[in-house]
Structure formats: structure tokens, C-alpha cells
Amino acid sequence: MLYFSINSNDNHHLGFLVLTDEEDSAYTDGATGYYAVKAQADAADRQACAAQWQLLEQLSEQESLKWYRQSDYVQLCDAQDHIIGRLKQQYLNLCDQHFLLYDLTGTL
């Protein structure tokens, strides 16, 4: 499992992202798995980033969110398997909203 904190570009903490891989794929090219979003922020951060917060809150309520590894990025899909975003290095793009990720793997 990989764990990340989700932040706005101006560093408001908005929640968490967890990725799990299927069949211990080691996240290699062509790997697939599931991810979960947990929207969690204080009132000031929710207000400062209202559109981003609303998106993360909606994704927090969905189950069976899948990801697919494509060469140097991860493609993210919604519960209906429609592509909604991508993760590349520390950058997360979901439904035209941009976020920064901070790796928490190994610190929890």
C-alpha cells in the first residue's frame, strides 16, 4: 500500500489517498489496483479550497475506485471505470482539479 496526504497547490491539507495493488504487482507498468480517497480538512481549508474539497468529498463516498499504471503515470478511474484523473510524481489531477501529494508511506 502507498499512502499520501492530499494538499492544494497553496498547501491547504484536504485529505488522504491510499493505493493498493492487485496480486503484489509492485506497481510496475501495466499494474492495476484500487484506491481510496478520504476527504479530511479543517473548516478554513475547506472554505479556501471549496471546489477541490467538494470533489474529494464525493470521491470519499465512492467504492471500487480503480487505478491503472501507464508507463510513467497512474491513471485513475471512478466507480464506473471512467478515467477521471492521473497521478504523476507528486502531482494529482482529478476532474480538472490539481493537487500536491506528500508521501506518507513508511511514516505511518
TAJO-V159560 format. One record per helix or strand. SS is the DSSP state (@ for helix, = for strand). FROM is the first residue (numbers start at 1). LEN is the number of residues. If there is no record, write none. Layout:
[[SS,FROM,LEN] [SS,FROM,LEN]]
//
This chain:
[[=,2,6] [=,13,9] [=,32,8] [@,43,6] [@,50,11] [=,65,6] [=,73,5] [=,83,6] [=,91,4] [=,97,7]]
//
